[in-house]
Each structure stands twice: as C-alpha cells, then as structure tokens.
Amino acid sequence: MLKASQTDNDGRVETTKRGRTLPIKDTIEKVRGYNTLTIYRMEASPYWYVRYYEDQKIYRRSTKQENKRDAIKAAQEFFAEIKLAKMNRLPVTKRSGFELCARGLLKENKARMERGELSKTKQEYDEARLENDLLPYFKKFEVAEIDYKALSGYLTYINTAERKLSTNSLKVHVSHIKTILKYAQRIGVITALPAFPALKTVDKPRGWFNSAEYNKLHNTAKARIGTVYTEYGKKGEPIRTVTLTHELYDLILFMTNTFIRPTDIRFLQHKHIAIVRQPDQFLRLTHPPSKKHSAPVVSMPMAIPVYERLLARQKTEGFGRPDDYLFQPQHAENRDYGMRQLHRQFDQLLKITDMKKDARGEPRSLYSLRHTAIMFRLLHADGLDLLTLARNARTSVEIIDRFYANHLTGEMNVRPLQSHRLKGMEQHAEELKEQITAKPATEQDPAENAQKGKKRGRKSP
C-alpha cells in the first residue's frame, strides 16, 4: 500500500506520487449553494480542482484556473454540465451550457405540444427564434455566465438599424430567455435567475367594432356565405382560395356573445358547454384554463340560438358529439390548420367590408370580437361592475382597463356619468335639461336654478 510520504537515505521526507495528488487539507472548500460541489488544490498541479458527489459517483476535473474566484466559477459550470448531461442522458464529459439547456426545454415543450398543452405554432416560433437569434449569440455561454450584461448585449445584438424591433418584440425574446433559464433552475443547474433589463411596456389595444360596424360585419358574413375569393401573393400570383362559410357567421356571433378568446376556440368542445334556461338564459362554458383563469364563463342569451343552430348543422355533417370541437371539427388532428382556416375567412371578410383597421388605426383580427364583446358590456350593461365582467371574461380589472376600456370615453357613457342616486335628483336633472334646451346658455340664471332646488328642499347640484 502506498503511503503519503517516505524517508530517503538522508532522512528527508519525500512526497510520494499518490501524496502529490491528494487534496491539500487547508484548501478544501465547498461551493456555497451547490450541495457536495467542492474545490481544492493539490501539490501535483498549479490549478484548482473541482469534485462533485452524486448517486454514489464522484466526478472530478481540473478547473484550469489558478485564481480561486475563477476556480469557483469553473466549478459552477462543471456542476451545470453534470446536471444537464444527466437530465438529457448524455455523457458527463460532454461540454454543455445554454444550448443544451435550450434544447432540453424544446424537448420538454414538444411533449407538452403532443399532449395538447401548447400549440404547434408556438413550438415552431420558439424553435425558429432559438436557431436564428438566441443560439448565434448565447451558444458559447455557460448558463451561470448569463448575467445582466450578457442579456443587455443580446438586445443590442438583435436590435440593429436593419432590423428595428418593437419593444413588444424585444419582450418576446427576453421572455424566451427567461423561460430557458427557469428550466435550468428547475433542474438544478442554477440556483437563481439573473437581473433582466427593464423594457418599457407599450400597450397596444386591439381594434374593436362599434354597433354599426358590428352589424355590417355579421350581415355581410351572412350575405356572402358560399362566396369564393382568391388570395394573391406579392407578385400577383394566386396562392389559395378562401370560401366564406356558415361557420364564420356563427363564429362571429358566438364570440361576441361569449367573451371567448380565439385561442380558446381551438380547444372548445361540445362537452364544455351547458345550456341554462332557468331562471336566466345563458350558455355555461367550462373549457380548459386559459391565461391562468379557469372560472366558468356565462354567455349572453343570444349565444343559445347560435349554438343550437351550429350543433344542429354539425349533426347533419356527422359531428356534434361531446368530444367534437365546436369549430373546425373536421380538423381534430390538426387544430393549427383549422384555426388558420377561420383566420383566413375572417381576414377576407375584413377586406370585403373595408374594416381591417378601426377609426384609431388599430388593426383588427378575430381577437377584436372578444374586444367588442367586452366593450359592449362596458357601454350597455346596467350597473355591471368591472370585477364581475373581468372574472367572467377570464381576465383582470387591470387588463380590461389597459387593453379594452382604453377606447372608452366619457361621451360614450353620458347618462351613467350624469345619473344620481339621491331621490328626486333625477327629476331635477331632467328639468335642468329642459331649461337648457328651451333657453340659450347666456339666458340661464344659475341663481334661479339654485332657488328652485331650495324650494324642493335640495341643494343645487
């Protein structure tokens, strides 16, 4: 058995080969927050070494660093490599970092897509963004190396003069990076997320349809059922035909009377709908959770005949079973394609009616129907509070204020603004209106109006 040292003929102690590779006791130090991860020095090398114990195995490596602080950083990277390699069933000796983590998340999301939790479109966009933007910049980064400076550098890297991105587009990139780093945190590669650059939020409310525009929209959709249109490419070549269908007409009425998002239409099945007729009439929608909201949705009464008509038509076509989708049931295996069909029809309808944008220049899409549903309640509902509206639409009061009520003006709700709760004040307000209508403004006597109020035992408004 080899010993740590031996004595030569002159009585001097000579360190054996094994002794030179043993950790020097005074240099052994655990890396805080990384379980059994340890750094140490040994006589056989000028560098610090890293050691990690897990699953009854010991992993060792030279950090190639003489500076202790640099050695700790290298040890953290070694820890990340082990975790990522084990997670993805790769050899521990293989180099890993941001790329391996990003591809691990991509693999996880693919499984979620196959379970119907994520759309194929989102997965494709994420993969394209990863290959075209994220990896060219972060490929050589270890996860632990990504800090505020690296993130700021990335935003500068992608936001060039030739490719000027909006703030909202930049936020999509930052969100994608954050999702990858959260994945790394979940599997134990890093213990905390870095600070992220702050991007100013720019709210862009979607366009909606006022009553006259909405009537024009659904009346045109009904009148043009069965009409075929040709779409052309940039060079004027025909690329596809689009037929306006009964389904589009029903979709417009259904969405405007149920507050539902277009993204929820993708998953909405007949089993998610119940018809309630007493004491009130409405559809109860219990579709899968969306935007972290899962409360049942109560429709407007008009949604009942719309749904019944749609259901009757689908039964003649061989659909309408509990597990069948409400819209595009023939594309149950490819919901992305089915939704594209609806979007194309609606876009064609907007072109026909010349309503691609609203009066403020906001672009319109299928989402504008949800916006319209909420705006109609804000304008026409009697005493409906925002909290009830927000919960029923599966959103928050803040979101309604920022993205929906943004279009709301005082002039749209003059009567509620001028209404009174005190008994008699409504009559007094009506008398004032009659006086204002009867006399020019210059002839009105405020004192006379106040005196009339006192005679009734009230103060002037």
C-alpha positions as CSV (number, residue, x, y, z in Angstrom):
1,M,0.0,0.0,0.0
2,L,1.3,3.4,-1.0
3,K,1.8,6.0,1.8
4,A,1.6,9.7,1.5
5,S,5.3,10.2,2.1
6,Q,8.5,8.2,2.6
7,T,12.0,8.9,4.0
8,D,15.1,8.8,1.8
9,N,18.6,7.8,2.8
10,D,19.4,11.3,4.1
11,G,16.4,11.3,6.3
12,R,14.5,13.8,4.1
13,V,10.7,13.4,3.7
14,E,9.9,12.9,0.0
15,T,6.3,13.2,-1.1
16,T,5.1,10.1,-3.0
17,K,3.2,10.2,-6.3
18,R,-0.1,9.4,-4.5
19,G,0.5,12.1,-1.9
20,R,1.1,14.8,-4.6
21,T,-2.4,14.1,-6.0
22,L,-4.3,14.2,-2.7
23,P,-6.2,17.4,-1.8
24,I,-4.3,19.8,0.4
25,K,-6.5,19.8,3.5
26,D,-6.3,23.6,4.1
27,T,-7.5,24.3,0.6
28,I,-10.7,22.1,0.6
29,E,-13.7,24.4,0.3
30,K,-17.4,23.7,-0.5
31,V,-19.0,26.0,-3.1
32,R,-21.9,27.6,-1.3
33,G,-25.4,26.6,-2.6
34,Y,-24.2,23.7,-4.7
35,N,-24.6,20.7,-2.4
36,T,-21.4,18.5,-2.5
37,L,-19.6,20.6,-5.0
38,T,-16.0,21.2,-3.7
39,I,-12.8,22.9,-4.9
40,Y,-9.3,22.1,-3.7
41,R,-5.6,22.3,-4.5
42,M,-3.0,19.6,-4.7
43,E,0.7,19.6,-5.0
44,A,0.8,17.9,-8.4
45,S,-0.8,20.9,-10.2
46,P,-0.8,24.7,-10.1
47,Y,-4.5,24.6,-10.7
48,W,-7.6,24.3,-8.5
49,Y,-9.6,21.1,-8.9
50,V,-13.4,20.5,-8.6
51,R,-15.1,17.5,-7.1
52,Y,-18.8,16.6,-7.0
53,Y,-20.5,13.6,-5.5
54,E,-23.9,12.4,-6.6
55,D,-25.7,9.0,-7.0
56,Q,-22.7,7.2,-5.4
57,K,-20.4,8.6,-8.0
58,I,-17.5,11.1,-7.7
59,Y,-16.9,13.5,-10.6
60,R,-13.6,15.3,-10.7
61,R,-12.0,17.8,-13.1
62,S,-9.2,20.4,-13.2
63,T,-10.7,23.9,-13.3
64,K,-7.6,25.1,-15.3
65,Q,-7.7,28.1,-13.0
66,E,-5.0,29.3,-10.6
67,N,-7.2,32.1,-9.2
68,K,-9.7,30.9,-6.5
69,R,-12.5,33.1,-7.7
70,D,-12.2,31.9,-11.3
71,A,-12.0,28.3,-10.0
72,I,-15.3,28.7,-8.2
73,K,-16.9,29.9,-11.4
74,A,-15.5,27.0,-13.3
75,A,-16.8,24.6,-10.6
76,Q,-20.3,26.0,-11.0
77,E,-20.0,25.4,-14.8
78,F,-18.9,21.9,-14.1
79,F,-22.0,21.4,-11.9
80,A,-24.2,22.7,-14.7
81,E,-22.6,20.3,-17.1
82,I,-23.3,17.3,-14.9
83,K,-26.9,18.3,-14.2
84,L,-27.7,18.9,-17.9
85,A,-25.9,15.8,-19.1
86,K,-27.8,13.6,-16.6
87,M,-31.1,15.3,-17.5
88,N,-30.6,14.7,-21.2
89,R,-28.9,11.3,-20.8
90,L,-25.6,12.4,-22.3
91,P,-22.1,11.6,-21.2
92,V,-21.0,13.9,-18.3
93,T,-17.7,14.6,-20.1
94,K,-19.6,16.4,-23.0
95,R,-19.4,20.2,-23.0
96,S,-22.8,21.7,-22.1
97,G,-24.3,25.1,-21.4
98,F,-27.0,27.4,-22.7
99,E,-27.6,25.4,-25.9
100,L,-28.1,22.1,-24.1
101,C,-30.5,23.8,-21.7
102,A,-32.4,25.4,-24.5
103,R,-32.7,22.1,-26.4
104,G,-33.8,20.4,-23.2
105,L,-36.6,22.9,-22.8
106,L,-37.5,22.4,-26.5
107,K,-37.8,18.7,-26.0
108,E,-40.0,19.2,-22.9
109,N,-42.3,21.6,-24.8
110,K,-42.6,19.2,-27.7
111,A,-44.1,16.6,-25.3
112,R,-46.4,19.3,-24.0
113,M,-47.4,20.1,-27.6
114,E,-48.2,16.4,-28.2
115,R,-50.4,16.5,-25.1
116,G,-52.3,19.5,-26.5
117,E,-51.0,21.9,-23.8
118,L,-49.0,24.0,-26.3
119,S,-49.8,24.9,-29.9
120,K,-47.7,23.7,-32.8
121,T,-47.3,27.3,-34.0
122,K,-45.8,28.4,-30.7
123,Q,-43.4,25.5,-30.8
124,E,-42.3,26.4,-34.3
125,Y,-41.8,30.0,-33.5
126,D,-39.8,29.2,-30.4
127,E,-37.6,26.8,-32.4
128,A,-37.0,29.4,-35.2
129,R,-36.2,32.1,-32.6
130,L,-33.7,29.7,-30.9
131,E,-31.9,28.8,-34.1
132,N,-31.9,32.2,-35.8
133,D,-31.3,34.6,-32.8
134,L,-30.6,33.0,-29.4
135,L,-28.0,30.4,-30.2
136,P,-25.9,32.5,-32.5
137,Y,-25.3,34.8,-29.5
138,F,-25.5,32.5,-26.5
139,K,-24.2,29.2,-27.9
140,K,-20.8,29.5,-26.2
141,F,-22.3,30.8,-22.9
142,E,-22.5,28.6,-19.8
143,V,-25.8,29.1,-18.1
144,A,-24.1,30.5,-15.0
145,E,-22.3,33.1,-17.2
146,I,-25.5,34.8,-18.4
147,D,-26.0,37.9,-16.4
148,Y,-27.5,41.4,-16.8
149,K,-24.6,42.5,-19.0
150,A,-24.9,39.5,-21.3
151,L,-28.7,40.0,-21.6
152,S,-28.3,43.7,-22.4
153,G,-25.7,42.8,-25.0
154,Y,-28.2,40.4,-26.7
155,L,-30.8,43.1,-27.0
156,T,-28.2,45.3,-28.7
157,Y,-27.2,42.4,-30.9
158,I,-30.7,41.7,-32.3
159,N,-32.0,45.3,-32.4
160,T,-30.0,46.7,-35.3
161,A,-30.7,49.5,-37.7
162,E,-31.5,47.0,-40.4
163,R,-33.9,45.1,-38.1
164,K,-35.6,47.6,-35.9
165,L,-37.7,45.6,-33.4
166,S,-40.5,47.0,-31.4
167,T,-40.5,46.9,-27.6
168,N,-43.1,44.2,-27.5
169,S,-41.0,42.0,-29.9
170,L,-37.9,42.5,-27.7
171,K,-40.0,41.4,-24.7
172,V,-40.8,38.2,-26.5
173,H,-37.1,37.5,-26.9
174,V,-36.4,38.3,-23.2
175,S,-39.4,36.1,-22.1
176,H,-38.0,33.2,-24.2
177,I,-34.5,33.5,-22.5
178,K,-36.1,33.7,-19.1
179,T,-38.1,30.6,-19.8
180,I,-34.9,28.7,-20.7
181,L,-33.2,29.9,-17.5
182,K,-36.2,28.9,-15.4
183,Y,-35.9,25.5,-16.9
184,A,-32.2,25.4,-15.9
185,Q,-33.2,26.5,-12.4
186,R,-35.9,23.7,-12.2
187,I,-33.3,21.0,-13.0
188,G,-30.8,22.4,-10.5
189,V,-28.2,23.9,-13.0
190,I,-28.5,27.4,-11.4
191,T,-29.9,28.4,-8.1
192,A,-31.2,31.9,-9.1
193,L,-32.1,33.9,-12.1
194,P,-30.0,37.0,-13.1
195,A,-31.4,40.5,-13.2
196,F,-33.1,41.2,-16.6
197,P,-33.1,44.5,-18.5
198,A,-36.3,46.5,-18.0
199,L,-38.3,47.2,-21.1
200,K,-41.0,49.9,-21.1
201,T,-44.4,48.3,-21.6
202,V,-46.3,49.7,-24.6
203,D,-49.9,48.8,-24.5
204,K,-51.5,48.3,-27.9
205,P,-55.2,47.7,-27.5
206,R,-56.7,45.7,-30.4
207,G,-59.3,47.3,-32.6
208,W,-63.0,46.7,-31.9
209,F,-66.3,47.2,-33.8
210,N,-68.9,49.7,-32.7
211,S,-72.6,48.8,-33.1
212,A,-72.9,50.0,-36.7
213,E,-69.6,48.2,-37.8
214,Y,-70.6,45.0,-36.0
215,N,-73.9,44.9,-37.8
216,K,-72.2,45.5,-41.1
217,L,-69.7,42.7,-40.3
218,H,-72.1,39.9,-39.4
219,N,-74.7,40.9,-42.0
220,T,-72.0,40.8,-44.7
221,A,-70.8,37.4,-43.4
222,K,-74.3,36.1,-43.7
223,A,-74.9,37.5,-47.1
224,R,-71.6,36.2,-48.5
225,I,-71.9,32.6,-47.3
226,G,-70.6,30.3,-50.0
227,T,-68.7,33.1,-51.9
228,V,-65.3,32.0,-53.0
229,Y,-62.4,34.5,-53.0
230,T,-58.8,34.2,-54.4
231,E,-55.8,35.4,-52.4
232,Y,-52.8,36.6,-54.3
233,G,-49.1,36.7,-53.5
234,K,-46.7,39.6,-53.5
235,K,-46.1,39.2,-57.3
236,G,-49.8,38.9,-58.1
237,E,-49.8,35.1,-58.4
238,P,-52.8,33.3,-57.0
239,I,-51.9,31.3,-53.9
240,R,-55.2,30.0,-52.5
241,T,-58.9,30.3,-52.5
242,V,-61.0,31.2,-49.4
243,T,-64.7,30.3,-49.1
244,L,-66.8,32.2,-46.5
245,T,-68.9,29.6,-44.6
246,H,-71.9,29.3,-42.3
247,E,-69.3,28.6,-39.6
248,L,-67.7,32.0,-39.9
249,Y,-71.1,33.7,-39.4
250,D,-71.7,31.6,-36.3
251,L,-68.2,32.2,-35.0
252,I,-68.7,36.0,-35.2
253,L,-72.0,35.8,-33.2
254,F,-70.7,33.2,-30.8
255,M,-67.5,35.0,-29.9
256,T,-69.3,38.4,-29.4
257,N,-71.8,36.8,-27.1
258,T,-69.4,34.6,-25.0
259,F,-66.3,36.9,-24.5
260,I,-64.1,33.9,-25.5
261,R,-60.6,34.2,-26.8
262,P,-59.7,32.9,-30.3
263,T,-57.0,30.7,-28.7
264,D,-59.7,29.1,-26.6
265,I,-61.8,28.4,-29.7
266,R,-59.0,25.9,-30.6
267,F,-59.8,23.7,-27.6
268,L,-63.6,24.3,-27.2
269,Q,-65.6,21.1,-27.4
270,H,-69.3,20.4,-27.0
271,K,-68.7,18.8,-23.6
272,H,-67.6,22.2,-22.4
273,I,-71.0,23.8,-23.0
274,A,-74.2,23.6,-21.0
275,I,-77.4,25.3,-21.9
276,V,-79.1,27.0,-18.9
277,R,-82.7,28.2,-19.4
278,Q,-84.0,29.0,-15.9
279,P,-84.1,31.3,-14.1
280,D,-81.8,33.1,-16.6
281,Q,-80.9,32.1,-20.1
282,F,-77.2,31.6,-20.9
283,L,-74.5,29.1,-22.0
284,R,-72.1,28.0,-19.3
285,L,-68.6,27.5,-20.8
286,T,-66.2,25.3,-18.8
287,H,-63.4,25.0,-21.3
288,P,-59.8,24.3,-20.2
289,P,-58.0,27.1,-18.2
290,S,-56.5,30.0,-20.2
291,K,-54.2,32.8,-19.1
292,K,-54.2,31.2,-15.6
293,H,-58.0,31.6,-15.3
294,S,-60.4,28.7,-15.1
295,A,-63.8,30.1,-13.9
296,P,-66.9,29.1,-15.9
297,V,-68.0,31.7,-18.4
298,V,-71.6,33.0,-18.6
299,S,-72.7,34.0,-22.1
300,M,-75.3,36.5,-23.4
301,P,-78.8,35.0,-24.1
302,M,-78.2,35.3,-27.9
303,A,-75.4,32.7,-27.7
304,I,-78.1,29.9,-27.1
305,P,-79.8,30.0,-30.5
306,V,-76.4,30.5,-32.2
307,Y,-75.0,27.3,-30.5
308,E,-78.2,25.3,-31.2
309,R,-78.0,26.2,-34.9
310,L,-74.4,25.3,-35.1
311,L,-75.0,22.0,-33.2
312,A,-77.9,21.0,-35.5
313,R,-75.8,21.7,-38.6
314,Q,-72.8,19.7,-37.3
315,K,-75.0,16.7,-36.5
316,T,-76.1,16.6,-40.2
317,E,-72.4,16.5,-41.1
318,G,-71.5,13.7,-38.7
319,F,-70.2,15.8,-35.8
320,G,-71.7,17.3,-32.7
321,R,-70.6,14.6,-30.3
322,P,-69.4,15.6,-26.8
323,D,-65.7,15.3,-27.7
324,D,-66.1,17.0,-31.1
325,Y,-64.8,20.6,-31.4
326,L,-67.3,23.4,-31.9
327,F,-65.4,24.9,-34.8
328,Q,-63.5,23.1,-37.5
329,P,-64.3,19.7,-36.0
330,Q,-63.1,18.0,-39.3
331,H,-59.6,19.1,-38.3
332,A,-59.4,17.5,-34.9
333,E,-55.9,16.1,-35.6
334,N,-54.5,19.4,-36.9
335,R,-56.0,22.3,-34.9
336,D,-53.5,24.8,-36.1
337,Y,-54.6,24.3,-39.7
338,G,-58.3,24.5,-38.7
339,M,-57.7,27.8,-36.9
340,R,-55.8,29.2,-39.9
341,Q,-58.9,28.5,-42.0
342,L,-61.0,30.6,-39.7
343,H,-58.5,33.4,-39.5
344,R,-58.3,33.5,-43.3
345,Q,-62.0,33.7,-43.7
346,F,-62.3,36.5,-41.2
347,D,-59.4,38.4,-42.7
348,Q,-61.1,38.1,-46.1
349,L,-64.3,39.5,-44.6
350,L,-62.4,42.4,-43.1
351,K,-61.1,43.2,-46.6
352,I,-64.6,43.0,-48.1
353,T,-66.1,45.3,-45.5
354,D,-63.1,47.7,-45.6
355,M,-62.6,47.3,-41.8
356,K,-59.1,46.0,-41.5
357,K,-58.4,48.9,-39.1
358,D,-60.6,50.9,-36.7
359,A,-61.0,54.7,-36.6
360,R,-57.9,55.0,-34.5
361,G,-55.8,52.9,-36.9
362,E,-55.7,49.8,-34.7
363,P,-55.5,46.6,-36.7
364,R,-58.4,44.2,-36.4
365,S,-58.4,40.4,-36.1
366,L,-60.5,37.6,-34.6
367,Y,-59.4,38.9,-31.2
368,S,-61.4,42.1,-32.0
369,L,-64.6,40.1,-31.5
370,R,-63.7,39.5,-27.8
371,H,-62.7,43.1,-27.5
372,T,-66.1,44.0,-29.0
373,A,-68.0,41.8,-26.5
374,I,-66.3,43.4,-23.5
375,M,-66.8,46.9,-25.0
376,F,-70.5,46.3,-25.5
377,R,-70.9,45.4,-21.8
378,L,-68.9,48.4,-20.7
379,L,-71.2,50.6,-22.9
380,H,-74.6,49.0,-22.5
381,A,-74.7,47.0,-19.3
382,D,-76.8,48.3,-16.4
383,G,-74.8,48.5,-13.2
384,L,-72.3,45.8,-14.1
385,D,-69.1,46.1,-12.1
386,L,-65.7,45.6,-13.6
387,L,-64.7,42.8,-11.3
388,T,-67.7,40.6,-12.4
389,L,-67.0,41.4,-16.0
390,A,-63.3,40.6,-15.7
391,R,-63.9,37.3,-14.0
392,N,-66.5,36.2,-16.5
393,A,-64.2,37.1,-19.3
394,R,-61.3,35.3,-17.6
395,T,-59.1,38.3,-17.2
396,S,-58.4,41.0,-14.7
397,V,-59.7,44.5,-14.0
398,E,-56.2,45.9,-14.8
399,I,-56.2,44.2,-18.2
400,I,-59.7,45.5,-19.0
401,D,-58.6,49.0,-18.1
402,R,-55.3,48.8,-20.2
403,F,-56.5,46.9,-23.3
404,Y,-60.2,47.1,-23.5
405,A,-61.6,50.2,-21.8
406,N,-58.7,52.2,-23.4
407,H,-61.2,53.1,-26.1
408,L,-63.9,54.2,-23.6
409,T,-64.6,57.9,-23.4
410,G,-66.9,59.9,-21.2
411,E,-69.1,60.8,-24.1
412,M,-69.9,57.1,-24.7
413,N,-71.5,57.0,-21.2
414,V,-73.0,60.4,-20.6
415,R,-76.2,59.1,-18.9
416,P,-74.3,57.0,-16.2
417,L,-71.9,59.9,-15.6
418,Q,-74.8,62.3,-15.1
419,S,-77.0,59.9,-13.1
420,H,-78.0,60.4,-9.4
421,R,-78.7,58.1,-6.6
422,L,-80.5,60.6,-4.4
423,K,-84.2,60.6,-4.6
424,G,-85.6,63.5,-6.6
425,M,-82.2,64.4,-8.2
426,E,-83.1,62.6,-11.5
427,Q,-86.2,64.7,-11.9
428,H,-84.3,67.9,-11.1
429,A,-81.7,66.9,-13.7
430,E,-84.4,66.4,-16.3
431,E,-85.9,69.8,-15.5
432,L,-82.4,71.4,-16.0
433,K,-82.1,69.7,-19.4
434,E,-85.5,71.1,-20.4
435,Q,-84.4,74.6,-19.4
436,I,-81.1,74.3,-21.2
437,T,-82.9,73.1,-24.3
438,A,-85.5,75.9,-24.1
439,K,-83.2,78.8,-23.5
440,P,-79.8,79.8,-24.9
441,A,-76.9,79.3,-22.4
442,T,-76.5,83.0,-22.0
443,E,-80.0,83.4,-20.7
444,Q,-79.7,80.8,-17.9
445,D,-79.8,82.1,-14.4
446,P,-77.8,79.9,-12.0
447,A,-79.3,81.6,-9.0
448,E,-82.8,80.9,-10.3
449,N,-82.0,77.2,-10.7
450,A,-80.5,77.1,-7.2
451,Q,-83.6,78.8,-5.8
452,K,-85.8,76.1,-7.4
453,G,-83.7,73.5,-5.8
454,K,-84.1,75.1,-2.3
455,K,-87.9,75.2,-2.7
456,R,-87.8,71.4,-3.1
457,G,-85.6,71.1,0.0
458,R,-82.5,70.2,-2.0
459,K,-79.2,71.8,-2.7
460,S,-78.3,72.8,-6.2
461,P,-76.2,70.1,-8.0
